[in-house]
Amino acid sequence: MNHEDNPIEAAPSPAFNLLDSPWLPVRYLNGRQAELGLLAVFDQADQIEGLAETSPPNLVALYRLLLAITHRALTRQLGQWTDRDRARWYTQGLPAGAMADYLMHWRDRFWLFHPDHPFMQVAALASAEETRDKRKPWTQVSLQCANGNTPVVFDHTIDTAPQPAAASVVLRDLLGFLQFTPGGLVKVFRSADKSGPLANTAAAIPIGAHLMQTLLLALHPSPQPGVDDLPSWEVAEPTVGLLTANPRPAAGSCDRYTRQSRSVLLLHEASHPTPSVRWIRFGAGLALADDDNAPDAMASYRHGSAGLVRVTFTEGRALWRDMGALLPDETGQFARPAAVLSWAANLHNAAGLWDADIPILLAGLCSDQAKLVRWRSERHALPSTSLQRADMWNAVRDELLRCEELFKQLRMVATDLLARTMPDPNSKDTRSRARALLDAGPFAATFFSTAERRLPALLQRIGRAELDAAHADWSAALLQAANNAWGAARGMLGQSAAALRAEALTHRRLQAALRPLRREPDASPAQQPRPIEEATP
């Protein structure tokens, strides 16, 4: 392999220390944005609103890195702490010097380029027979760039001629990649490798008024005696033997948050005037074994056809529709919310913030096997009471269920509406075509986007225990959503005689679906219409 055109070699001496070099994008409370090193981030944590990373997977990975550092720093200084301690730090600040003392103690492990222990990388790749003479473009670890047979729209990266990228950019992409990479072929050290901890997941992170509060809200409990839950920089450098070993479960959140799910070595671009990377070495990593008894702390689970499944981003489905999965379920059959949400609720309870909302960031990436499909980030505000009181979380889940059930009924009627304008409207094939046509149109988007506008008001009323008023307001919102969606479906047909006839034939079933939303509060159960059934041929 000819390296003359691209002089690349391991840094002859440590370079780009993450404690001092600016690489973390932050947004201050006054709106100003900057890049900071780790020491400055923790020193100014109460002045920083949050991280300003634009890639959802990278954003989650950066928060997880800061949480691992915070946890280990507090462990080093205090050993144990309680929710009451977190509540005190939430208003008064973290223990003085804890973060800086910890980072300075491990300073030598935070060099991005280092001959023996580069940060979150595997130095052994430089000498391993399988990787020492092979290189891949740095875009291999960028979820937003084209590489191999996974092209990305508007990205025209060429594997054989990658452009050098700033070291800070590559590092952020690497951290997001290690957390969200799907399982699949690797062909180095093993034929395939398991996925990262958050593959195909919409990760939940409670958000505070500034970065310090965010870290305390999401901070996992103090370590149990005898449990060595260590981040990657506190353990020995991975060897080829470890990279080829069987998958092992995470020891805890610090392990998960920094698990090197792939082995990577960034090659310093020596000819570039600033720290940059063009090529990397790459292989299988420290595979994470599945453990149903210890799910990821940021992953929520909802009820699926075959049991509980991870909440992720589904095409055409807004994540708020799965908000019930973020709330406690006493039975454990319908939802298992992310543990970070209960940790945030515990802090609010210890601090006496019973009536405060908890903003939740939901961010991540959805994949289909090894193919990356979409990423998104959303923010919602949950009343603290909805995470602590059974009547509150049941009320939220019941109202969301009403929304889904109404949509199912309307979809059946709207499918019938479209089918009645087609030849042989009672055949199964006709109804399938009508359903596909309806789903491809604006019907669903119109219904749920209309309802979503009233979601914050619903949550606020439930948070204030105004359950009857919340129910009535949500009924009005669903009625408006149903009328708007029906108008969208009706608009697909025009004003032909067949369309008018179809509308007349489905009018009774439409009104039956909407009648419960208009029903007077004192109406008896006997007056409630029966659920709509599929029209029989």
VOGU-3710 file (C-alpha; in Angstrom, 3 decimals, decimal comma):
1> mnhednpiea> 0,000/0,000/0,000  1,381/3,360/-1,034  1,295/5,964/1,722  3,445/8,575/-0,026  0,522/10,673/-1,240  -1,113/10,664/2,174  1,520/10,667/4,916  -0,242/8,951/7,805  1,322/7,565/10,896  0,588/7,218/14,549
11> apspafnlld> 1,283/10,407/16,450  4,925/10,256/17,604  3,835/11,836/20,846  0,462/12,396/22,567  -1,683/15,003/20,822  -5,120/16,608/21,204  -5,940/16,169/24,862  -9,703/16,270/25,392  -9,413/18,056/28,716  -8,012/21,212/27,123
21> spwlpvryln> -8,602/21,067/23,357  -11,976/22,464/22,266  -14,152/19,717/20,792  -17,485/19,613/22,658  -20,097/21,948/21,087  -22,138/23,753/23,744  -24,857/26,388/23,836  -24,741/28,902/26,670  -27,823/30,209/28,457  -27,511/33,479/26,506
31> grqaelglla> -27,632/31,602/23,188  -23,935/31,840/22,351  -22,329/28,670/20,996  -18,755/27,466/21,379  -16,561/24,376/21,509  -14,927/23,547/24,832  -12,654/20,953/26,378  -13,884/18,747/29,204  -12,390/20,844/32,006  -14,127/23,981/30,749
41> vfdqadqieg> -17,427/22,146/30,207  -17,627/21,004/33,831  -16,311/24,318/35,148  -19,073/26,202/33,300  -21,807/23,551/33,516  -24,222/25,902/35,301  -23,790/28,503/32,530  -24,332/26,062/29,654  -27,883/25,355/28,544  -26,934/22,107/26,850
51> laetsppnlv> -24,878/20,422/24,148  -25,175/21,943/20,674  -24,432/18,777/18,687  -26,813/18,498/15,709  -26,565/14,738/15,085  -29,062/12,935/17,389  -26,893/9,797/17,876  -23,813/11,894/18,618  -25,804/14,108/20,988  -26,934/11,135/23,084
61> alyrlllait> -23,433/9,629/23,089  -21,895/12,904/24,316  -24,361/13,139/27,200  -23,571/9,523/28,116  -19,844/10,304/28,120  -20,383/13,263/30,478  -22,597/11,134/32,723  -19,927/8,427/32,976  -17,326/11,049/33,930  -19,667/12,625/36,496
71> hraltrqlgq> -20,487/9,259/38,066  -16,865/8,184/38,330  -15,760/11,575/39,676  -18,364/11,477/42,445  -17,502/7,851/43,185  -13,818/8,733/43,518  -14,500/11,611/45,907  -17,544/10,397/47,878  -17,957/6,681/47,294  -21,719/6,694/47,958
81> wtdrdrarwy> -24,485/9,284/47,614  -28,265/9,467/47,852  -31,132/11,169/46,033  -31,082/13,789/48,777  -27,453/14,542/47,887  -28,409/14,866/44,218  -31,239/17,224/45,170  -28,803/19,401/47,098  -26,300/19,480/44,241  -29,179/20,273/41,882
91> tqglpagama> -29,601/23,687/43,522  -26,169/24,298/45,050  -23,791/22,777/42,526  -21,635/19,655/42,331  -19,013/18,977/45,033  -16,184/21,455/44,589  -13,278/20,165/42,559  -14,656/16,656/42,076  -14,824/16,798/38,269  -11,473/18,539/37,763
101> dylmhwrdrf> -9,674/16,261/40,250  -10,983/13,166/38,490  -10,137/14,394/34,997  -6,637/15,436/36,010  -6,100/12,051/37,662  -6,910/10,322/34,354  -5,468/13,035/32,109  -3,107/10,636/30,352  -6,070/8,545/29,158  -7,769/11,467/27,403
111> wlfhpdhpfm> -5,323/11,914/24,509  -7,085/11,398/21,189  -3,790/10,459/19,535  -1,511/8,360/21,708  0,832/5,452/20,889  -0,349/3,267/23,783  -3,857/4,267/24,901  -5,702/6,619/22,529  -9,077/7,698/23,884  -11,921/5,232/23,083
121> qvaalasaee> -9,680/3,452/20,573  -7,624/0,267/20,301  -3,884/0,829/19,963  -3,368/-2,876/19,204  -4,784/-2,343/15,702  -1,510/-0,681/14,713  0,390/-3,955/15,124  -2,279/-6,676/14,736  -1,741/-8,796/11,646  -5,389/-8,381/10,627
131> trdkrkpwtq> -5,315/-4,567/10,600  -1,779/-3,156/10,463  -1,708/-3,004/6,637  -5,380/-2,126/6,157  -7,156/1,169/6,409  -10,658/2,514/5,911  -11,933/6,059/5,402  -12,889/7,890/8,573  -16,501/7,977/7,286  -16,704/4,306/8,309
141> vslqcangnt> -17,558/5,573/11,811  -19,831/8,405/10,704  -23,502/7,469/10,710  -24,339/10,451/8,516  -21,812/9,765/5,746  -21,908/7,371/2,819  -19,546/4,435/3,048  -19,378/0,974/1,531  -22,788/0,027/0,108  -24,772/2,437/2,286
151> pvvfdhtidt> -25,110/5,634/0,244  -26,670/8,689/1,865  -28,674/11,298/-0,029  -26,722/14,539/-0,594  -23,483/12,927/0,631  -20,968/12,045/-2,071  -18,092/10,710/0,004  -15,801/8,330/-1,905  -14,218/5,536/0,106  -10,972/5,567/-1,885
161> apqpaaasvv> -10,446/9,326/-1,601  -11,879/10,668/1,660  -11,321/14,264/2,629  -9,620/14,899/5,976  -11,944/15,977/8,787  -11,265/17,881/11,983  -10,336/15,603/14,862  -13,190/17,015/16,961  -15,745/16,095/14,283  -14,384/12,567/13,877
171> lrdllgflqf> -14,356/12,012/17,629  -17,988/13,051/18,025  -18,984/10,814/15,129  -16,996/7,932/16,626  -18,787/8,214/19,972  -22,211/8,230/18,281  -21,206/5,288/16,096  -20,062/3,136/19,007  -23,400/3,616/20,792  -25,798/3,267/17,838
181> tpgglvkvfr> -24,097/1,033/15,283  -26,345/-1,857/14,181  -25,063/-5,402/14,218  -23,696/-6,840/11,001  -20,678/-7,902/8,979  -17,260/-6,731/10,130  -14,902/-9,415/8,739  -12,010/-8,395/10,977  -11,352/-10,525/14,090  -14,811/-12,092/13,561
191> sadksgplan> -17,168/-12,313/10,594  -19,909/-10,243/12,225  -20,355/-8,246/15,379  -23,211/-7,362/17,692  -24,892/-3,984/17,748  -24,057/-1,032/19,970  -25,950/-0,477/23,238  -28,526/1,895/21,697  -28,994/0,423/18,231  -32,509/1,079/16,914
201> taaaipigah> -33,463/3,067/20,009  -35,071/6,398/20,820  -32,997/7,207/23,910  -34,607/9,261/26,691  -32,697/11,953/28,595  -34,330/14,244/31,205  -33,264/17,840/30,600  -32,647/20,477/33,271  -32,420/24,267/33,098  -28,673/23,971/32,468
211> lmqtlllalh> -26,129/21,239/31,817  -25,314/20,571/35,467  -28,982/19,927/36,269  -29,303/17,665/33,219  -26,384/15,532/34,381  -27,832/15,255/37,892  -31,318/14,347/36,647  -29,944/11,497/34,511  -27,192/10,380/36,892  -27,331/6,688/37,723
221> pspqpgvddl> -27,265/5,679/41,406  -24,021/5,353/43,341  -22,213/2,056/42,720  -23,006/-1,055/44,682  -20,181/-2,447/46,842  -18,128/-4,999/44,949  -19,357/-3,946/41,488  -16,642/-2,656/39,154  -18,595/-0,590/36,661  -15,739/1,181/34,903
231> pswevaeptv> -15,603/3,325/31,759  -13,279/2,384/28,933  -10,437/4,700/29,997  -10,184/3,121/33,451  -9,602/-0,419/32,206  -6,675/-2,054/30,441  -6,251/-1,457/26,726  -8,242/-3,995/24,656  -6,138/-6,779/23,182  -6,800/-8,884/20,111
241> glltanprpa> -7,734/-11,694/22,476  -10,483/-9,584/24,027  -11,723/-8,480/20,600  -12,188/-12,118/19,558  -13,716/-13,236/22,860  -17,396/-14,020/23,410  -19,792/-11,118/24,048  -20,045/-10,075/27,678  -22,851/-8,174/29,447  -22,330/-4,652/30,715
251> agscdrytrq> -21,116/-4,275/34,287  -23,279/-1,159/34,625  -24,121/2,147/33,035  -20,541/3,472/32,911  -19,551/0,381/30,950  -22,549/0,723/28,612  -22,059/4,440/28,062  -18,451/3,929/26,898  -18,524/0,395/25,446  -16,172/0,069/22,467
261> srsvlllhea> -18,613/-1,912/20,347  -16,150/-1,705/17,442  -12,365/-1,463/17,569  -11,136/1,721/15,928  -7,798/3,497/15,638  -7,756/7,024/14,220  -4,703/7,745/12,049  -3,313/11,217/12,546  -3,101/13,224/9,314  0,457/14,429/9,797
271> shptpsvrwi> 0,526/16,819/6,840  -2,574/18,757/7,873  -2,035/22,030/9,772  -4,683/21,208/12,401  -5,447/17,870/14,123  -7,278/15,908/11,428  -8,168/12,372/10,394  -8,536/10,893/6,913  -8,048/7,166/7,526  -8,728/4,735/10,358
281> rfgaglalad> -8,091/1,112/11,236  -11,233/-0,822/12,019  -12,404/-4,198/13,321  -14,791/-6,042/15,616  -15,051/-4,668/19,126  -15,899/-5,623/22,688  -19,258/-7,179/21,889  -22,130/-6,427/24,258  -24,181/-9,455/25,336  -27,927/-9,011/25,706
291> ddnapdamas> -29,257/-8,993/29,265  -33,043/-8,769/29,611  -32,678/-8,234/33,359  -30,465/-5,169/32,903  -31,814/-3,059/30,019  -30,126/0,141/28,939  -30,974/2,977/31,311  -32,090/5,259/28,457  -34,193/2,727/26,530  -37,974/2,496/27,014
301> yrhgsaglvr> -40,122/-0,468/26,043  -43,714/-0,562/24,815  -46,183/-3,360/24,295  -45,741/-5,164/20,969  -47,281/-8,162/19,263  -44,662/-10,477/20,807  -44,135/-8,754/24,147  -42,222/-5,616/25,063  -40,181/-3,979/22,301  -37,818/-1,001/22,386
311> vtftegralw> -39,288/2,373/21,555  -37,759/3,640/18,328  -38,561/6,000/15,483  -41,113/4,485/13,119  -41,898/5,870/9,684  -45,012/8,028/9,749  -45,462/7,662/13,508  -44,753/10,536/15,882  -43,032/9,412/19,049  -45,553/11,100/21,364
321> rdmgallpde> -47,988/8,329/20,454  -45,714/5,985/22,432  -45,482/8,340/25,399  -47,280/5,755/27,525  -44,057/3,730/27,386  -42,295/6,535/29,271  -44,632/6,167/32,246  -44,500/3,528/34,993  -46,625/0,415/34,545  -47,427/-1,466/37,740
331> tgqfarpaav> -48,157/-4,669/35,833  -45,030/-4,561/33,665  -47,055/-5,900/30,741  -47,609/-2,733/28,723  -44,555/-0,552/29,323  -41,109/-0,408/30,853  -39,904/3,202/30,940  -36,243/4,160/30,807  -34,601/4,061/34,225  -33,286/7,621/33,808
341> lswaanlhna> -36,882/8,867/34,024  -37,374/7,297/37,444  -34,020/8,713/38,569  -35,197/12,170/37,496  -38,513/11,700/39,306  -36,656/10,592/42,453  -34,570/13,765/42,367  -37,685/15,926/41,943  -39,303/14,126/44,847  -36,258/14,611/47,080
351> aglwdadipi> -36,094/18,293/46,122  -39,809/18,869/46,714  -40,456/19,702/43,057  -43,715/17,769/42,908  -45,512/20,160/40,547  -42,641/20,793/38,113  -42,493/19,449/34,590  -39,560/17,311/33,463  -38,524/18,086/29,866  -37,531/14,877/28,091
361> llaglcsdqa> -35,209/14,660/25,100  -35,910/11,643/22,886  -33,181/11,162/20,313  -31,545/8,397/18,388  -31,465/6,343/15,248  -33,671/3,687/13,669  -32,119/0,855/11,664  -33,434/-2,061/9,673  -30,989/-4,852/10,383  -27,655/-3,325/9,259
371> klvrwrserh> -29,210/-0,497/7,252  -29,647/2,939/8,806  -33,146/4,241/8,079  -33,770/7,495/9,956  -32,820/9,557/12,976  -34,791/12,116/14,886  -34,923/14,078/18,103  -38,017/15,306/19,915  -38,642/17,118/23,185  -41,661/16,706/25,431
381> alpstslqra> -42,455/17,906/28,939  -43,813/15,315/31,369  -45,437/16,461/34,634  -43,350/15,192/37,504  -46,510/13,786/39,088  -47,110/11,587/36,037  -43,886/9,747/36,875  -44,742/9,331/40,560  -48,517/8,826/40,941  -50,396/5,847/39,540
391> dmwnavrdel> -53,587/7,797/38,872  -51,649/10,325/36,805  -49,722/7,896/34,638  -52,843/5,788/34,114  -54,761/8,913/33,046  -52,121/9,824/30,452  -51,977/6,272/29,119  -55,785/6,024/28,933  -56,108/9,279/26,971  -53,421/8,223/24,508
401> lrceelfkql> -55,156/4,877/24,108  -58,422/6,694/23,326  -56,617/8,539/20,555  -55,276/5,314/19,028  -58,620/3,523/19,236  -60,446/6,428/17,594  -57,899/6,487/14,776  -58,363/2,759/14,169  -62,134/3,217/13,884  -61,815/6,215/11,584
411> rmvatdllar> -59,310/4,364/9,404  -61,782/1,534/8,888  -64,559/3,954/7,911  -62,259/5,971/5,638  -61,058/2,764/3,974  -64,686/1,865/3,312  -65,251/5,370/1,917  -62,486/4,982/-0,643  -63,382/1,379/-1,481  -66,963/2,348/-2,352
421> tmpdpnskdt> -65,683/4,571/-5,170  -63,869/1,621/-6,791  -65,151/-1,304/-8,868  -66,199/-4,332/-6,788  -65,994/-2,406/-3,482  -66,698/-5,453/-1,302  -63,764/-7,570/-2,482  -60,752/-8,074/-0,258  -58,363/-6,835/-2,965  -60,330/-3,624/-3,415
431> rsrarallda> -60,271/-2,913/0,278  -56,533/-3,568/0,379  -55,982/-1,070/-2,435  -58,196/1,469/-0,679  -56,303/1,032/2,590  -52,949/1,456/0,832  -54,217/4,589/-0,920  -55,463/6,011/2,381  -52,188/5,296/4,185  -50,191/6,960/1,412
441> gpfaatffst> -52,277/10,130/1,680  -52,584/12,864/4,320  -55,220/11,080/6,449  -53,012/9,815/9,311  -50,679/12,820/9,355  -53,650/15,199/9,515  -55,278/13,329/12,396  -52,211/13,022/14,618  -50,731/16,438/13,888  -54,045/18,047/14,870
451> aerrlpallq> -54,239/16,056/18,100  -50,600/16,749/18,958  -51,243/20,491/19,195  -53,363/19,864/22,292  -51,035/17,326/23,872  -49,134/19,833/26,080  -52,435/21,117/27,493  -53,549/17,547/28,203  -50,346/16,795/30,124  -50,548/20,059/32,074
461> rigraeldaa> -54,145/19,448/33,156  -53,378/15,887/34,198  -50,317/17,159/36,074  -52,608/19,478/38,035  -54,984/16,554/38,750  -57,740/18,149/36,633  -58,674/14,788/35,168  -62,272/15,579/34,145  -61,245/18,806/32,426  -58,345/17,023/30,739
471> hadwsaallq> -60,707/14,332/29,449  -63,145/16,917/28,075  -60,428/19,009/26,424  -58,854/15,943/24,855  -62,257/14,835/23,553  -62,596/18,206/21,822  -59,099/17,834/20,390  -59,834/14,337/19,091  -63,106/15,522/17,557  -61,287/18,259/15,688
481> aannawgaar> -58,570/15,813/14,621  -61,179/13,348/13,352  -63,048/16,010/11,374  -59,833/17,297/9,821  -58,662/13,802/8,917  -62,038/12,918/7,419  -61,868/16,085/5,354  -58,440/15,009/4,079  -59,767/11,570/3,122  -62,853/13,082/1,510
491> gmlgqsaaal> -60,668/15,511/-0,424  -58,907/12,607/-2,111  -62,134/11,712/-3,964  -63,325/14,985/-5,476  -67,028/15,737/-6,090  -68,029/12,931/-8,401  -71,350/11,132/-8,029  -69,505/8,022/-6,801  -67,729/10,076/-4,126  -70,957/11,692/-2,908
501> raealthrrl> -72,684/8,310/-2,802  -69,783/6,763/-0,838  -69,881/9,613/1,649  -73,599/9,172/2,177  -73,207/5,411/2,728  -70,471/5,853/5,345  -71,989/8,874/7,112  -73,787/6,824/9,788  -70,650/4,909/10,768  -68,637/8,121/10,901
511> qaalrplrre> -71,147/9,741/13,263  -71,176/6,623/15,429  -67,411/6,934/15,849  -67,621/10,599/16,785  -70,681/10,410/19,055  -68,739/9,514/22,242  -66,660/12,685/21,801  -69,810/14,827/21,758  -71,602/12,894/24,517  -72,826/14,869/27,532
521> pdaspaqqpr> -70,939/14,110/30,779  -74,036/12,537/32,372  -74,755/10,169/29,487  -75,248/6,615/30,655  -73,088/3,751/29,385  -76,120/2,333/27,595  -76,144/5,380/25,329  -72,594/4,798/24,154  -72,364/3,391/20,622  -70,854/0,015/20,009
531> pieeatp> -67,358/-0,117/18,453  -67,338/0,105/14,679  -66,876/-3,193/12,931  -65,372/-3,789/9,523  -68,056/-3,594/6,856  -69,028/-7,059/5,679  -68,953/-7,812/1,950
//
